[in-house]
Amino acid sequence: MFCNKKKIDYSDHDKLRAIVRNFVKEARYEHILAMESEAVKLAGIFGETDADFVNKLKSAALLHDITKEFSLERQFEICEKYKIKLTDEDRTVEKVLHAKTAAYIALLEFGAEDDRVFWGIYNHTLGGLENFQTFAKIIYLADYIEPTRTFIDCVEVQAYFYGKIAEAKNIKAKLRVLDETILYSMNKTIETLIRDNLAIHSDAVKCRNNFVYSLSHNV
């Protein structure tokens, strides 16, 4: 699809930036770069300073939206080519398709075989019940709150996170803030979808409910 065939390794960030720029408009490219920076910043906040973790976080950030601006027809072509299973709901909530197709492009065309990179991209829109650990949570949150985001929900979630994280005294407390912020963002997203009379993917609801349960049992 991209004719890369792993010639450009997913850990070569300079080349990834050049490739990604060819597939998205300037505003989205700026978002991708801002998200990359935000993800690195969040990694530091949560004590994830290992070079391998950070480098793979940057790879996931750079590739997470590479198929975002593809037509619906092209999204389906990628799904067929790579045998990506879609439910009827996936086909109805079209905006989630790019997370799946981008994850498979990263894996199969850029050689991103690290599970964290794959699931970080795959779960960056709806979250997930499985494979949604700190790495993927950072990708999810960085996508939502990076500073070029001007949607009111994004601005409010950014303020919520940085207000609460300033009061967290240790990593355990910071990780709880991370989960609380993701839940807050999901509530915001669902409220907006309801207001606009749009479909809500059941995976998002399940993920949201999982955070409610987890946070209520880990006071």
Secondary structure as GFF3:
##gff-version 3
##sequence-region A 1 219
A	DSSP	alpha_helix	13	21	.	.	.	ID=ss1
A	DSSP	alpha_helix	26	45	.	.	.	ID=ss2
A	DSSP	alpha_helix	51	63	.	.	.	ID=ss3
A	DSSP	alpha_helix	72	81	.	.	.	ID=ss4
A	DSSP	alpha_helix	88	92	.	.	.	ID=ss5
A	DSSP	three_ten_helix	94	96	.	.	.	ID=ss6
A	DSSP	alpha_helix	97	110	.	.	.	ID=ss7
A	DSSP	alpha_helix	115	122	.	.	.	ID=ss8
A	DSSP	alpha_helix	134	145	.	.	.	ID=ss9
A	DSSP	alpha_helix	152	165	.	.	.	ID=ss10
A	DSSP	alpha_helix	171	195	.	.	.	ID=ss11
A	DSSP	alpha_helix	202	216	.	.	.	ID=ss12
###
